[in-house]
Amino acid sequence: MDFEPYRRELLAHCYRMLGTPDEAEDVVQETYLRAWRAHDRFEGRSSVRSWLYRIATNACLTALEQRGRRPMPSGLGAPATDPDAPPVPAEPGDAWPRPIPDALITPESADPAAIAVARDGVRLALIAGLQLLPPRQRAVLILREVLAFPAAEVAELLGTSVAAVKSMLQRARATLDAGGEVGDLTEPEQRELLDRYMSAFMNSDLAALESVLRDDAVIEPVPSRTWFAGKRTCVAYLRHVMGEPGEWQMTPARANGQPAAAVWYRGEPFGLAVLTPGKGGIARITVFGFPDLVERFASAAAGRE
């Protein structure tokens, strides 16, 4: 029984559930191990794909019992009103979602429709919203809304009733509906915004950076508990971090189906900036200040070439 064709979509599923690529990869490995051990007992009453999703989802639910939520800074409170104040540092026990390279979860096929669907299912806004849901609500929403599993199949997979699935889906939708969606741009339009962002930052050109932001722009610097909303506040914050020309270096990347930049500061790896582009400019900049992401994204891109 060949499970390998399902690896990318199972990794994306586990990532949606858990919020970090490392944990997702561990659970996919566990899923394959459980499946190999039980494959002689597979009775064929459902497809192999559904059977693997059952194993993976329950493994994710077990993993989530061992830890708390992974909210973004915007899931912890209101935006900061003083861009001149130091960011509020993370507290002991804080855990954060991490971005995932497109190369790990997009289909190997060149079908643009399949690639678009894969990217839509891991957008940062969706991942951040999912982390606010209780684990079983999270599973129901992913299986029903993202993967389009029938309600009866989800109920069987989770060992519950169709009525319970519908109730959990309704509550999950109500939570996620509180957030907004940003309309997609074409890939060339996204790349143009990314190029302008990188150029402005590397040249310490605050006016150029301001021109690429929407009026309702948001900046979330992770790991910290501080985030900023509104172009004026964001620009005032950026004034403190831009530094001198040449201090920041960036190269293009793709994360969570979105344009991104791998970032170095004074020659040292700094992390990853993920952009949410929309009509009129950049709607959100999520900066993941984890130096290991630079190598992770370079390795993922090299592995896909």
HELIX and SHEET records of a PDB file:
HELIX    1   1 GLU A    4  TYR A    6  5                                   3    
HELIX    2   2 ARG A    7  LEU A   18  1                                  12    
HELIX    3   3 PRO A   21  ALA A   38  1                                  18    
HELIX    4   4 HIS A   39  ARG A   41  5                                   3    
HELIX    5   5 VAL A   48  LEU A   64  1                                  17    
HELIX    6   6 PRO A   73  GLY A   75  5                                   3    
HELIX    7   7 ASP A  102  ILE A  105  1                                   4    
HELIX    8   8 PRO A  112  ASP A  120  1                                   9    
HELIX    9   9 LEU A  124  LEU A  130  1                                   7    
HELIX   10  10 PRO A  135  LEU A  141  1                                   7    
HELIX   11  11 ILE A  142  VAL A  146  3                                   5    
HELIX   12  12 ALA A  151  LEU A  158  1                                   8    
HELIX   13  13 VAL A  162  LEU A  176  1                                  15    
HELIX   14  14 GLU A  187  MET A  202  1                                  16    
HELIX   15  15 LEU A  206  VAL A  212  1                                   7    
HELIX   16  16 LYS A  231  VAL A  241  1                                  11    
HELIX   17  17 ASP A  292  ARG A  304  1                                  13    
SHEET    1   A 6 PHE A 228  ALA A 229  0                                        
SHEET    2   A 6 LEU A 213  VAL A 222 -1                                        
SHEET    3   A 6 GLY A 281  PHE A 288  1                                        
SHEET    4   A 6 GLU A 268  GLY A 278 -1                                        
SHEET    5   A 6 GLN A 258  TYR A 265 -1                                        
SHEET    6   A 6 TRP A 248  ALA A 255 -1                                        
END                                                                             
